[in-house]
Structure formats: C-alpha cells, structure tokens
Amino acid sequence: MTGVELSAAFFLQMFFILLACRVVGRLARKLGQPQVVGEMIAGVFLGPSLLGFFFPGAQQSLFPKESLKILYVGAQLGVGLYMFLVGVEFDVETFRKRAKSAASVSSAGMVAPFVLGALLAIALVKVPGLFSERASLFEAMLFLGAAMSITAFPMLARIIYERGLTGTSLGTLALAAGAIGDAGAWCVLAIVLASFGAGKMVAIKAIGGGIVYAVLVLTVGRKLLTWFSEATKRAGQITNSQLALTLMLFMLAVWITDSIGIHAVFGGFLLGIAMPRGFFARELQRQLEPFAVVFLLPMFFTFSGLNTRLDMVNSPQLLLIAGAVIAAACLGKGGACWAAARLNGEDNRTALAVGTLMNARGLMELIIINIGLQKGVIQPALFSIMVLMAIVTTLMTSPVFEWVYGRHARKIGALDTAPAEVVP
C-alpha cells in the first residue's frame, strides 16, 4: 500500500474503532460493566472472532495487514500515555503506608498462580496443538506460570478510575500490587525468551535495566522534575514548552523500557509517579487525559482484538482445558491475594475486593500471550484458551466487586459509584 492508501485506511479504521468502542462501551455500562470492559470486547468484535467470522472480506478490507503496523504504534502510544497519567495520579504517600501490604499481595498474587500454571503446563505440554514442539517442559512451565500471574494493569487502573477508587486506600493498594506483580511477571517472561533462544542477555537486560531505570527515575529524576511544579506556578498554567518537554520525557521513558524488554507501560507509569503533584499534575491531566482515553486507548484494545480467535476453542477437550485454566487462574490470583490482604490486617470485604480486582487479566494477558505466540512458545489453540480466560476473569471483576464490596461501601458513603466519563 502507498502512503496515501495507508493514511486513508487509518482514518477509516479510527472511525469504526471509535464508533465500536463508544457503542459497546455504553452498552457495557448499562449492564453494570465499566466502559473499559466494553472497549475490550469491542476490540475483539472488530477482529476475526466476530466481524471476520461473519464478514471476512469486509474485515480484511477494513484492517489490511499492511496497515496494522501503524495501528500497533498508536496502540503502544495510547496505553503508554494512559499509564503515565495513572502514575501522575498515583498516591505515593498512601502507597508508602501500604507498601508492606502491596508487596505481600503482589507476591501472593504471583507465586500461587505461577505454581498452578506450572503444574498445568506439566499436564498440558504433551497435548497436541498447545505448546510448540521446540518448547521444553521447563520453558512451558515458566511461560504458563508467567501468563497466569499477570494482572490487567492498564485495565485495573481504568476500573479503579471508573469506580471512583483513585487515590483511596483500596485503589492505591490494588494498583501498587498490580504494578509490582506485573513487573515480576515480565521479568519471568524475559527469562522464558532467553531460554527459548533469545540469549541470557535478554533476561539480564530486562531485569537489571528495569531496576536501574526505576531507581534513577524515582530518586534523581523526581528531584529534577520538581522544576515543572515551580515553572507552572510562576506561569499560572502549563505552557506549550513545558507540555512539549513533558511529552519528550514520556517518549524517552517508554522507549527505554520498551528497548530493555519490559513493556512500555512501565516506563510511562514510573515517570508519572516521579512527576510533581499539585497544580502541575491537575493541569497535565486536564490537557492530556481526554485525548489519551477517548482517542488513543481504543487503538490498544482493537489491535489486541485483531489477534484474537475465540472460535479455535471448538472441542470438548479444549473446553475442558479452558475450564481448568480459568479455575486455576481465579483460585491462584483471587484466592491468594485475598488471603495475603487478610494476613496483613485488611477486613474481609476489603480483602475480597483486592482479590477481585487483582484477578482481572484483560489486555496485559493478551500482550504476554501474543509474545508467546509470535516467539513460537505456544500454538494458536492455547493462545485462544488464554484469551478466553482473560475475557472471563475481566468480565467477572465488576459484578463480583459490586457483590463483595460496592453495595456495602455505598451504604457507608465510602464509594463514589458514578463511573467517571471524560466526555458525554
């Protein structure tokens, strides 16, 4: 395709992406689901699972293979910028008070599902069509364990935002635990890829580079970035130059983490945490959040949906395996996070809420299993099973959360249940 044809295809894609996300998102809200869950489902609808299944010619015409590279870049920009804004709003002081609980919850939420995933891999590694023939038992155990351990970090942030939990003790605990746990899961994935032929330097660069980046940004970087707060107060607003410099730093941050093998969202999120609070943070969110949430983030959902084939789970054996994967995922992540929160002094309702929120897999799951598929660790059938697990665990989050926590919190006025909406 020529440059003109690619740009024309992109504009038409964005029309249908925005239309689908708004329509399905509003429908999801009417059914008691957050807008973000509707957007995730809309992305799957636009892919081969629905539109491509019933109208394959139209779907391929709307999303030609040559155009997906542009959509991929937009998807990474959208999720990275959104997580940067989540970091800007992240309550550091509350996190410091809850650091012990967050570390405990994230550790339990990683170890338990990892062990269950590894045990499942032992049973499934010889089943035809699931793992690559080149994958050893050790590699299969590591990969499935990491995939079961992941939390839907961007989606968790959106659910917390839409439920009015941002800045609350519960919201901060869940976000902090999700961030720590997902960073650990990505390090495990780096080890898998290293053992699968990418070389040990992949794991060393990802783990070591990630630690160095986090330490520098949250210590030296935080001190240097106080300039933004002072400059904004003097000007009475964020100037175009300050906004441009902020976006340049954001681009550099996501490039660094993407280059070292840890997903771009962590670069943006950590930079956001290091940004000064107060007037600067409020103005930054006011200027960037509507565009990031309404325009850019739907590209992320759609791009992942284009790689999803739910029709592949089409036999009794695969359905049974899918049921076992979903059960292990819920027991390992939700159950372990609930137990850890209780052991750290949380009341039962709050602990159940933490376990419920942490159990959502969403599109971070899609990212990690897409990498596994592209690198040849897993095959399409297992990919589809893991997609189904991601959708089920995400769909159940909102109703289960409402059941165990939301109704009670409303009675005592502790929960703002009016979902935030950036635009009408």
C-alpha positions in Angstrom: 0.0 0.0 0.0 1.1 3.5 -0.8 1.4 6.2 1.9 -1.8 7.8 0.8 -3.6 4.4 0.9 -2.2 3.7 4.4 -3.4 7.1 5.7 -6.8 6.7 4.2 -7.1 3.2 5.7 -6.1 4.5 9.1 -8.7 7.3 9.1 -11.5 4.8 8.2 -10.2 2.3 10.9 -10.3 5.0 13.5 -13.9 5.9 12.6 -15.0 2.3 13.2 -12.8 1.8 16.2 -14.2 4.9 18.0 -17.7 4.1 17.0 -17.5 0.5 18.2 -15.8 1.4 21.5 -18.4 4.1 22.3 -21.4 2.0 21.4 -20.2 -1.2 23.1 -18.8 0.8 26.0 -22.1 2.4 26.7 -23.9 -0.9 26.4 -21.5 -2.4 28.9 -22.2 0.5 31.3 -25.9 -0.2 31.1 -25.2 -3.8 32.0 -23.1 -2.8 35.0 -19.7 -3.2 33.5 -17.1 -0.4 33.3 -16.6 1.4 30.0 -13.2 -0.2 29.7 -14.6 -3.7 29.6 -16.9 -2.7 26.7 -13.9 -1.3 24.9 -12.0 -4.5 25.3 -14.9 -6.5 23.9 -15.4 -4.0 21.1 -11.8 -4.7 20.1 -12.5 -8.4 19.9 -15.7 -7.8 17.9 -13.7 -5.9 15.3 -11.3 -8.8 14.9 -11.6 -12.3 13.4 -13.7 -13.6 16.3 -16.9 -11.7 15.1 -16.6 -9.3 12.2 -14.0 -11.5 10.5 -16.1 -14.6 11.2 -19.3 -13.3 9.6 -17.9 -10.8 7.1 -14.3 -11.9 6.4 -13.9 -9.8 3.3 -15.1 -6.6 5.0 -12.9 -7.2 8.0 -9.8 -7.8 5.9 -10.6 -4.8 3.7 -11.0 -2.6 6.8 -7.9 -3.9 8.5 -5.4 -4.8 5.8 -2.3 -6.5 7.0 0.0 -3.6 5.8 -1.9 -1.1 8.0 -1.5 -2.9 11.3 2.0 -1.5 11.9 0.5 2.0 12.1 -2.3 0.8 14.4 0.3 -1.0 16.6 2.3 2.2 17.1 -0.9 4.1 18.0 -1.8 1.3 20.4 1.5 1.5 22.3 1.3 5.3 22.4 -2.2 5.1 23.8 -1.6 2.6 26.6 1.8 4.2 27.5 0.3 7.7 27.8 -2.6 6.5 29.8 -0.4 4.7 32.2 1.7 7.8 32.5 -1.4 9.7 33.6 -2.3 6.9 36.0 1.2 7.4 37.5 0.7 11.1 37.8 -2.4 10.5 39.9 -0.9 7.7 41.9 -0.9 8.4 45.7 2.7 7.9 46.7 2.1 8.7 50.4 -0.7 6.2 50.7 1.5 3.6 48.9 4.3 4.2 51.4 1.8 3.5 54.2 0.6 0.4 52.4 3.9 -0.8 50.9 4.1 -3.9 53.1 0.6 -5.0 52.2 1.1 -4.2 48.5 4.3 -6.3 48.4 2.6 -9.2 50.2 -0.4 -9.1 48.0 1.6 -8.9 44.8 3.9 -11.7 45.9 1.0 -14.0 46.8 -0.7 -13.0 43.5 2.4 -14.0 41.6 3.5 -17.2 43.4 0.2 -19.0 43.7 -1.0 -18.6 40.1 2.6 -19.2 38.9 2.7 -22.6 40.7 -0.7 -23.6 39.4 0.2 -22.5 35.9 3.4 -24.5 36.1 1.6 -27.6 37.3 -1.0 -27.2 34.5 1.9 -27.0 32.0 3.2 -30.4 33.1 -0.2 -31.9 32.3 -0.6 -30.0 29.0 2.8 -29.9 27.4 2.2 -33.2 25.6 -1.3 -32.3 24.4 -1.1 -31.7 20.6 -1.6 -28.1 19.4 -0.9 -26.3 22.7 2.8 -25.8 23.1 5.4 -25.6 20.4 7.3 -28.8 19.8 10.5 -26.8 20.4 9.3 -25.8 23.9 10.9 -27.9 26.7 8.9 -28.7 29.9 10.8 -26.1 31.8 10.0 -23.4 29.2 6.4 -24.4 29.1 6.1 -24.2 32.9 7.8 -20.8 33.1 5.6 -19.4 30.3 2.3 -20.6 31.5 3.2 -19.6 35.1 4.0 -16.1 34.0 0.9 -15.9 31.9 -1.3 -17.0 34.8 0.4 -14.5 37.1 -0.2 -11.4 35.0 -2.7 -8.7 36.1 -4.6 -6.4 33.8 -2.6 -3.4 34.9 -4.0 -0.8 32.5 -7.5 -2.2 32.8 -7.2 -2.4 36.6 -6.3 1.3 36.5 -9.3 2.1 34.4 -11.7 0.1 36.6 -10.4 1.8 39.7 -10.8 5.2 38.0 -14.3 4.5 36.8 -15.3 3.1 40.2 -14.2 6.3 41.9 -11.4 4.5 43.8 -8.5 6.5 42.6 -6.5 7.8 45.5 -8.3 5.7 48.0 -6.6 3.2 50.3 -8.1 0.2 48.4 -7.4 1.7 44.9 -3.8 2.5 45.8 -3.2 -0.9 47.3 -4.6 -2.7 44.2 -2.6 -0.5 41.8 0.6 -0.9 43.7 0.2 -4.7 44.0 -0.7 -4.9 40.3 2.4 -2.8 39.3 4.8 -4.9 41.4 3.3 -8.2 40.3 3.2 -7.4 36.6 6.8 -6.2 36.7 7.8 -9.5 38.1 5.8 -11.4 35.5 7.6 -9.5 32.7 10.9 -10.4 34.2 9.9 -14.1 34.2 8.8 -13.7 30.6 12.3 -12.3 29.8 13.8 -15.5 31.3 11.5 -17.6 29.2 12.5 -15.8 26.0 16.2 -16.1 27.0 15.9 -19.8 27.5 14.0 -20.1 24.2 16.9 -19.0 22.2 17.0 -15.2 22.6 20.1 -15.4 24.8 20.6 -14.8 28.5 21.4 -11.1 27.8 17.6 -10.6 27.2 16.8 -11.5 30.8 19.8 -9.7 32.2 18.9 -6.5 30.3 15.2 -6.6 31.2 15.7 -7.3 34.9 18.8 -5.3 35.5 17.8 -2.4 33.2 14.4 -2.2 34.8 15.8 -1.9 38.3 18.3 0.8 37.2 15.6 2.7 35.4 13.2 2.6 38.3 15.8 3.7 40.9 17.1 6.6 38.8 13.6 7.9 37.9 12.2 7.7 41.4 15.3 9.2 43.1 17.3 11.6 40.9 14.6 12.0 38.3 12.0 13.0 41.0 14.3 15.8 42.3 15.0 17.1 38.8 11.3 17.1 37.8 10.3 19.5 40.7 11.3 22.2 38.2 8.0 21.6 36.4 6.0 22.5 39.5 7.9 25.7 40.1 7.7 26.8 36.5 4.0 26.1 36.2 3.2 28.1 39.4 5.2 31.1 38.0 3.4 30.9 34.7 -0.1 30.2 36.2 -0.5 27.4 33.7 1.4 24.6 31.8 2.9 26.4 28.9 3.3 24.8 25.4 7.1 24.5 26.1 6.5 22.7 29.4 4.0 20.4 27.8 6.3 19.6 24.9 9.2 18.9 27.3 6.9 16.6 29.4 5.9 14.6 26.3 9.5 14.4 25.2 10.4 12.9 28.6 7.5 10.5 28.3 8.6 9.3 24.8 12.1 8.7 26.2 10.8 6.8 29.2 8.7 4.4 27.2 11.5 3.9 24.6 13.9 2.9 27.4 11.6 0.3 29.0 10.5 -1.0 25.6 14.1 -1.3 24.5 15.2 -3.2 27.6 12.4 -5.8 27.2 9.9 -4.5 29.8 6.7 -3.2 28.3 6.3 0.5 27.6 3.6 0.9 30.1 6.0 0.6 33.0 8.2 3.4 31.6 5.3 5.8 31.4 3.8 4.7 34.8 7.1 5.2 36.7 7.7 8.6 35.1 4.2 9.6 36.1 4.9 8.7 39.7 8.0 10.8 39.7 6.2 13.9 38.3 5.4 16.7 40.9 1.9 16.7 42.3 -0.5 19.7 42.9 -1.4 22.2 40.3 1.0 20.8 37.7 -0.4 17.3 37.9 -4.0 18.6 37.7 -3.3 20.7 34.6 -1.4 17.9 33.0 -4.3 15.5 33.4 -6.8 18.2 32.2 -4.9 18.7 29.0 -3.9 15.1 28.1 -6.4 12.7 29.6 -9.4 13.2 27.3 -7.3 12.6 24.2 -5.5 9.6 25.7 -8.6 7.9 26.9 -11.1 8.7 24.1 -8.9 8.6 21.1 -5.6 6.7 21.7 -6.5 3.9 24.1 -9.2 2.3 21.9 -6.4 1.5 19.4 -4.8 -0.6 22.0 -7.9 -2.6 22.6 -8.6 -3.0 18.9 -5.1 -4.1 18.0 -5.2 -6.9 20.6 -8.6 -7.9 19.4 -7.4 -8.3 15.9 -5.1 -11.1 17.1 -7.8 -13.0 19.0 -9.5 -16.1 17.6 -12.1 -17.3 20.1 -13.5 -19.8 17.5 -10.5 -22.0 18.0 -11.7 -23.4 21.3 -14.0 -25.8 19.5 -13.7 -29.3 21.0 -14.8 -30.9 24.3 -11.1 -31.5 25.3 -10.2 -27.8 24.7 -13.3 -26.6 26.5 -12.3 -28.8 29.5 -8.8 -27.4 29.4 -10.1 -23.9 29.2 -12.3 -24.6 32.3 -9.3 -25.8 34.2 -7.2 -22.8 33.2 -10.0 -20.4 34.3 -10.5 -22.2 37.6 -6.7 -22.2 38.3 -6.5 -18.5 37.4 -9.3 -17.5 39.7 -8.2 -19.6 42.6 -4.5 -18.7 42.3 -4.8 -15.0 41.8 -8.0 -14.0 43.5 -7.7 -16.5 46.4 -4.1 -15.8 47.1 -4.5 -12.0 47.0 -7.5 -12.2 49.4 -5.5 -14.4 51.8 -2.5 -12.1 51.7 -4.6 -9.0 52.3 -6.3 -10.7 55.3 -2.9 -11.7 56.8 -1.9 -8.0 56.5 -4.8 -6.8 58.6 -7.4 -5.9 56.0 -11.0 -6.5 56.8 -12.7 -9.3 54.9 -14.7 -7.1 52.5 -11.6 -5.1 51.5 -9.5 -8.3 51.1 -12.2 -9.8 48.9 -12.3 -6.5 46.8 -8.5 -6.6 46.4 -8.6 -10.3 45.3 -11.4 -9.5 42.8 -9.6 -6.5 41.3 -6.3 -8.4 41.0 -8.0 -11.3 39.3 -8.7 -9.4 36.2 -6.3 -10.3 33.4 -7.5 -8.2 30.4 -5.2 -7.0 27.7 -1.9 -7.3 29.6 -2.7 -11.0 29.3 -3.2 -10.6 25.6 0.1 -8.8 25.3 2.1 -11.6 27.0 0.4 -14.4 25.1 0.8 -12.6 21.8 4.5 -12.5 22.5 4.5 -16.2 23.3 2.7 -16.9 20.0 5.0 -14.7 18.0 8.1 -16.3 19.5 6.8 -19.8 18.9 6.4 -20.8 22.6 2.7 -21.6 22.3 0.4 -22.5 19.5 -3.0 -20.9 18.4 -5.2 -23.3 20.4 -3.5 -22.5 23.8 -3.5 -18.8 22.7 -7.3 -18.9 22.3 -7.8 -20.6 25.6 -5.7 -17.9 27.4 -7.7 -15.2 25.6 -10.9 -16.8 26.8 -9.5 -16.9 30.4 -8.6 -13.2 30.1 -12.1 -12.2 29.0 -13.9 -14.3 31.6 -11.7 -13.1 34.5 -12.2 -9.5 33.4 -15.9 -9.7 32.8 -16.5 -11.2 36.3 -14.5 -8.5 38.0 -17.1 -5.7 38.1 -20.2 -7.8 39.2 -18.1 -9.7 41.8 -16.6 -6.5 43.1 -20.1 -5.0 43.4 -21.3 -8.0 45.3 -18.4 -8.2 47.8 -17.7 -4.5 48.3 -19.6 -1.9 46.3 -23.0 -2.3 47.9 -21.6 -2.1 51.4 -19.3 0.8 50.6 -22.3 2.8 49.1 -24.2 2.3 52.3 -21.5 4.0 54.4 -20.7 6.6 51.7 -17.2 5.3 51.0 -17.5 4.6 47.3 -18.4 7.0 44.5 -20.2 4.7 42.2 -20.9 7.2 39.4 -18.4 6.0 36.8 -16.1 8.8 35.5 -16.7 9.7 31.9 -14.3 12.0 30.2 -16.7 13.2 27.5 -20.5 12.8 27.3 
